[in-house]
Amino acid sequence: MYQVYLRSYADGNGDGIGDLKGLIARLDHIASLGVDGLWLGPFYPTPDRDFAYDVSDYRAVDPRFGTLDDLDTLLREAHARGLKVIVDQVWSHTAAEHAWFQESRASRDNPKADWYVWADARPDGSPPNNWQSWMGGPAWRWEPRRGQYHLHNFLPTMPDLNLHHPEVQAAILDIADFWLARGVDGFRLDTANLYFHDQQLRDNPPLPPERRGSSPVTMQEHRHNADQRETLPFLEALRARMDAHGERMAVGEIGGAAWDARMAEYTEGDQRLHTAYSFAFLGPRPSPREIAERLQAWTTRSGWPSWAFSNHDVPRVATRWSGAQGKAFDFGLGGGEGSSTSDTPPETWMALLLALRGTVFVYQGEELGLDEAVVPFEQMKDPFGIAHWPLVTGRDGCRTPMPWAGDAPNAGFSAHAPWLPVWPAHQGKAVDRQSAEANSMLSTTRQLIRLRQQHPALRVGELEVAHVDDDLLHLVRRSGQTEMHAVFNLGGTARTMAMPRADARTQWCGGARPTPTTLDLPPGAAWFGLGDA
């Protein structure tokens, strides 16, 4: 799947903001990659304080992005190219401007009074517990009209819905029906493990010193404001609703340190989510052993994971794992052990991603090997980055406009000054320039996706970690009587190993030097070989 961050993909009306018409005009690029479909970020009406992740109307399109007719055209044109379209659903919270919240905040006895998470102050006037917001400060905001606090796990203007309320669940499932009936192929569920909270509002316990982060929200274990058991029946109700519409897919975003257990729990059997992804590979660079450990648990599970190395919330992998340090949106994963070396090119990370068992998500620009842009503080838009600057650089650096034409104004993204500046280094990596180069990152991405599509072992096969050490990672994907070997040198020194199988036939070579008996792997090299199981 290919992730589209809409406001930065392509501007179709010349206002400097990406939109649905711009995306429609660029669908051929997505189709040319060979992916199965795209994940489209939120396009709903929004006050835009968190760039469309604060929704004020779940059943419409924000005029900045287009119209419902444009959305219908997108679905029709994508389907004509064989592309599925899944859309973001942001159900843990709304914008404060949403009609539901406007009614709920007005009094304690209106029909929607309990549709959000409200709580009385402590006797001293302080918030009801110690929960912290991911955007900084306590996760509670005082509402004088009710004389109560409301919960917000993110911005204070993004109040959390109370999904314990049956009417709220019914309203959310009706929204799912609306979009499924319109023809979307499924949903990406934002912060799926934050749907429910502990109704007793118990304090979160502190993390031990060695696991604490540098901001208050990463100093506590999120035992009571995330990962609640009530999530499972709701996911089962959602799955039943989706199954009634035929072949549809739901992928949940799982944040937090317990990502592995939640991914397994939320995808167990055939009555919950089809798949889920976490921030497991969206933090600091992991060592080969850490990679193997995170994959190993899924070799014996029936559930189907999803993986991403980049997305709209974290620095781009080409920078994050290849020299520069820093995290943007820390969901408590802690540090990685892998060394930072510029000897590992983005082609290697793309090859590794496409070797994994599960659904994989390629973030826009990842196919070009884009590095993280540097956005000066005075041009920053991201509320998380502004709140935590200069400790972190925020999420703007991975959200700058997609470069389409190296010599065009604004890299061909827009005829108007874009909402975030185009990073000058990206113009040399524009789509038009890379399309003309046989050995470009774009050409390599297409080759690797084609390889995965052609071989069931890579698409749906089982995964075995055949070997791992401080430098080397050897994965085997196996389906029927065929196995695909994927070998990576993620260290800083050249390594040589015996050819994995005597009959292994090279399918793709990223800097490796295969011989009939050995495989020579310079730093950053990768190799795929097909053999008989």
N, C-alpha and C positions, 0 to 999 in steps of 0.2 A: 504494500500500500504506500501511496505517496501523500505526504502531509502538505496541505496548502494553508499557509497563513495569509488569509485573503487580502488584508489591507496592504500587504507588501508583495503581492504576486504580480499583478498587472493592472494598470489603470485604464479602464475603458472609456471614461468620460472626461478625462483631463483635469481632474480636481486634485491630483496628487495622492489619492488614496486608492488602493487596489479595490476592485469590485467584481461582481459576477460577470459582467460583460467582458471585462479584461481576462478573467479566467477562461471564459468560453472561447475567446480568441486564441488561447494558448493550450487548449486541450490536446492538440496534435503533438506538442512537446511531451506531455505526460504519456500519451499513448505510445510515443516512439521509444520510451524507456522499456516498455514491455511489462509494466506493472499491471496488477489486476484491478486496481481502482485507486480512489483518492479519498482521503479524510479531509473534509472541509471544515475549517474552524467556524466559530459562531458568526452569524450574519444578521442576527435579530436586532430589533430596535434597542438602543442602549444609550445611556448618558455618557458612555465611553470613558469612565474613570479607570477601568481595567481593560480597556480595548476589547469590548464586546463580551467579555466574560461576566459582565454585570447586565443582566437581561431585564428589560422593562416590558417586553411582550413576546411570549414564546411562539406565537402563531403568525408572525409577520416578518418582513425583511426591512432592515433599516434603509431609508432612502439613500444613504451614502453608499450602500452596497448594491442597490438596485431595487427590484420589485419581485413579487411572487411569480410573475410571468417570466422574469429572468431566471429564477430558480428552476421553474419548469423547463425552460429552454436548456439550462445546464444539464439537467437530468436526461433530457432527450438526446442531447448531443453527446454526452458522455456514454450513454448506453449504446448509441450508434457506433461508437468506437470500441465497444467491448469493455468499458470501464464501469465498475461499480462506484457508487458515491455513498459514503457514510458521513453523517453530519454530527457536529458537536451538540450535546445536550447538557446544559448547566443546571442541574436540579438540586444541588445542595444549598443554593442561595439564589436570591434575585437582586436586582437593583432596588434601591430605596424608592425609586419612582414607580415601581410596579404597582398596579392597581390593588393587588392583594395586600401589599404592605401598607399602602396609604389607608386602606380600610382598617387593617389590623392595628395600626399605631394609634388610631383615633380614640379608642376607648378599650376598656377591659370586657365589654359585654356585647360587642358587635358580632355578626355572623362569622367573621374571619379573625376574631380576637386571638384564637389559639393556633393560627396557621404558621406563626413564627415562634421562635424560642424566646420566651419572655421570662424574667425572673425578678423577684424583689431584691432590693439592696440588702446588704448586711446591716446590722444595727448601727454601725459607724458610717453608713452611706457608701461603703466600698462595693465593688462588684461582687456577685454571688460566689465566685470561686476564683481560682488562680489561672484559668485557661488563658493562653496567649494567642494573639493573632499572628498569622504568617506575614502580615504586612507591617508588623511592629506595634508594640503596646498591648494592653489587655484586650481580650476578645469580647468585650462587652461595651455597649454604648448606652448612655442614659437617654430615655425618651420622656420628656416632661409631660406630654399629653396623657401618658398612662401612669407615670410615676414608677416606671420599671426600667430595667436594663433589657436590651435585646442582644442576642449572640451574633457575632460576626467572626468567622474564622479567617476572613480576609479583610478587606477594607471596611471601615465603619458604615459606609454607604452600601454595603453588600450583605444585608441581613440574612441569617440562616433560616431556611424553612424548617418547620416542625413536621418531619415525615412520620412521626409517631401518630399523627392525626389521620384517621382514615380518609377524610375528605381531601387532604393534601395528596395522599397517595393516589386517590381516584383522579384528581385533577392532573397529576403528572402523567398517569397512564393514558388519560385522554389526549394529552399533548403528543405522546408517543404515537397514538393512533392517527392523529392528524397528519404527521409527517410520513408515517408509513403508507397511509392511503394516498399521499401525494406522490409516492414513488421512490422515496429514498431507500437505499439498500441496507441501512442500518445506522447505528449510533456509536459515537465515541462518548463515553460517559465521564465527564469531568469530575475529578475528586470523588470517585464512587465510594470510597471508604469513609467519607465524611457525611454521608446522608443522615446518619442517626447519631444521637448523643445520649449520654447517660442521664436518665430522667431524674436521678437524685442529685445531679450536678456536683458530684464529688470532685475534690481537688485532684489534679494530676500529680503523681509523685515525681520528685526530682530524679534526673538521671545521675548515675555515678559520675564523679568528676572526669574520669577518662573518656566519657562518651558525650560530654556536654559540648554544645556549639558555642558560638560567639554572640548569639542573640538570645533573648529570653525564650522565644518559642522553641529553640533547640536545646534548652536546658532542662526540659521536662519530658517525661514519657507520656505520650498521648493515649493514655489508657481509657480515658472517659469521654473524650470528644472525637474519637475516631474508632473504627474497627469494631463497631457494636454488632452483637449477634442479630439484632432486628433487621440488619441489612439483607440477610439471606432470604427470608420470605418475600421481601419486596422484589429482589432480583428474580425470584421464581415467578412472581406475578408478571413482571415485565417480560420474561422469556415466553410465558404462555401467550401474552398479548402479541409478541413478535411472531411466534410460530403460526399464529392464526393468519398472518399475512404472507406466508410462504417462506421462501429462502431469504432470510435477512440475517444480519450479524450485529452483535453488540460486543464492543471491547471496552473494558473498564480501565480507568487510570487509577493506579494504586500508589499513594504516597506513604512515606513513613518507613521506619526501620523494620517493621514486620511485613515487608512487601512480599516475601517469598510465601509465607503462610497464607496471606490474603489472596494472592494470585491463585494458589492451589484451591483454597476454599471457595472462591467466587466462580471458578470454572469447573468445579467437581460435577461429574455426571452430565446429563443433558437437559437439566431443568434450570440452570443458572446462566451465567454469561458464556458466550461462545469462547471468549478469550479475554485476557487482561494483560496489561503491561505496567511496569513500575519504573522507578528511577534507578534500577539496579546498575544500568550502564550509562546513566546520565550524570554521574558525578565525576570525581577525579579518576584519572587513568588507573585501571586495575592491572595487577600483575597477571601473567599467564595462570598462576595458581588460583588467583581470585576469580578469574574468568571461569576456569574449570569448576571451581566450587559452586558458583552460581548456576552453572548449567547442569551440574551433576544431579541435583535434586530432581530435575525434570526428566531424567532418563528412566525413572521407574513410575512416573505419574501418568494417569490417563488424561489429565487435563491438557489443554492446548495453550501454551504461553504466547505472548507477543514481546518483541524486543525493539528498542530504538537506541541509537547512539547519539542522536541529536533531536531536538524539537524546539518549540518556540519559547521554552522556559529556561534553557541552559546555554552556556557558551557552545559554539559549534565544535564538533569533535575534532576537526582538522587543527584547531588551536588547543582545545582542552586536553587532548591526549598526545600532542606533538610539540611540546615546548612550553607554552604559556600556562600559567596556573590560574586558579580562581574558579569559583562556583557562583551561580546566580540565584538559584532557587533551591536552597538546601532543605531536603525533606528528611534530614536526619540520618543519612547513610554513612556519614563519617568519611575519613580519608581513604585514598587508595594507596597501594604499595608500589605500583608500577613506576619505573623510572620515566622521566620526561626526556625524550630525545627527538630531535628533528629528523632522525634517520627513518622514522616510521611515517611513510607517506599516507595521504588520505585513501589512496587505492587499497592499501592493506586493510584499513578499517572497513571499507565497503565490502571487501572480500570476506572478512570475518563476519560481518553482519549477515551476509547472504549465505553463510555456511550454517547458521543456527537453525535449530528445530523450533518451529513456531511461525507465526505471522511476523513479518518484519516491516517496519515503517521507515521510509526514507524521507527525510525532511527537505523541503524545497531548498535548492542550492547545494545540498549534500552531494548530488550527482555531479556538481561542478567542482567539488573540493573547496568550496568557499571557506575562508577562515573567518574568525570572529572580527567584526568591525569594531572600531573604537569610536564611540559617540561621546563627545564632550559633555560635561555636566550641564552646561547651559542649553544643550539641544536634547537632553534626555526627556523621554515621555513616560517611561515605565514607573509606576508608583512604588513598586518594590525597590527598584534601583535608587530612586530619589530618597526613599526613607532610610536606606541602608548605606548610602554613599558616604565615604569612600571605601567602606569595608568590602563591598562588592560593587561590580560595575553595572549590575542590573541586567535586564533581558533585552534591551534595545539592540545590543550588538549582534544578536542572532536574528533580528527582525528587520534589518535594513532591506531596501528594495532589491528584488531579484534582477540581476543584470542580464538583459536580453541582447543588447547590441553594444559592442565595445566602443564604437565611435559615435554613438548617438547621445544627445543630451539626456542626462539622468539614466544612462545605460539602457535607454529604450523602455524604461518602466513607465514613464509618464511624460507628457509634454509640459506639465506643470511642475513646479518645485515640489518634491515628494515630502510626505509627512515626516519621514526620517531621512537623513542625508544618505546618498549613495556612497559607499566606501570606495575610494579611488582604486584600491588594489583589486576590487572585484571586477572592474571594467575589463581588465586583461583576461579574466576568466569567463567572460560573457558567453551565452549560449551560441551566438553566431560564430564566434572565434573557435570554440571547442568543437562545434559540429564539423568544421573543416579539417580537423586534425585527427588522424587515425589513432594516435596514441594519447589522446587527451583523456582527462578524468571522465568526461561525459561519455566518450566512446568505451572506456573501460567499464563504466557502470552498466551501459547497455549490454556489453559482452557478459558480464557477471549475472545480470538478471536473466539473460537468455539462457545461460548455463543452468541456472536454478530452474527455470521453467521447463527445460528439456529433460531434466533428470528427476524422476520420482524420488530417488534417494535424497536429493537436496530439498525437494518440496515438502515431502510428507514422511520421509524415512525416520527411523529411530536414530538417536545420537549416542555415541560412545566417546568418552575421552580416552584415547588410546595411549597418549603420553603427555605429560606436562612437566616442565622444570622451570628454572628461573628465566629462561629465554624462549623455549619452544612450547608450542601448543599444537597437538596433533588430534584432530577430530575425525571421527568416522561416521558418516551418514549411511544407513543401510536400509534397503527396501528390496524384498524378495531375494533374488540371487545376485543383486548388484550392490556395490558399496562405493561411495565417493569419499576419498581421503582429502582432507584439507589441512595443510601444514602451514604454520606461521612462525616466523622468527621475530618476536617482539622485543628482543634484547638489543644490546648495543654492539655485540661482537658477532662475527661470522660463525656459523655452525654447519656441521656436516652430519647427516644421519643416513642410515641404511634406507634404501628405497622401501617404502612401506609394504609394497607387494611386488613380487617378481613380474607379475603381469600388469602392473599399474600403467595405465595409459594417460599421459598428460592431457588434461582438458583446458587448463588455463595456467599461465605462468606469470607471476608478478615479481620478476627479478630473481627467481630461483634458477638453479642450473641442474636439471635432472640428467643423470647418466643411467645406464642399465642397472647399476647396483647401488648408487648413492644419490643423495639429494643435497646439493650445496645451497646453503641459505645465507646470503648476506643479511646484515641488519635490515629489518623491514620487509623481507621477502615473504611471498606467499605462493602456494602451489596447490592445485587441485588435480587429483588423479583418479581415474575410474578403474575399478577392478571387479573381479567376480568374487562374490561372498563365499 
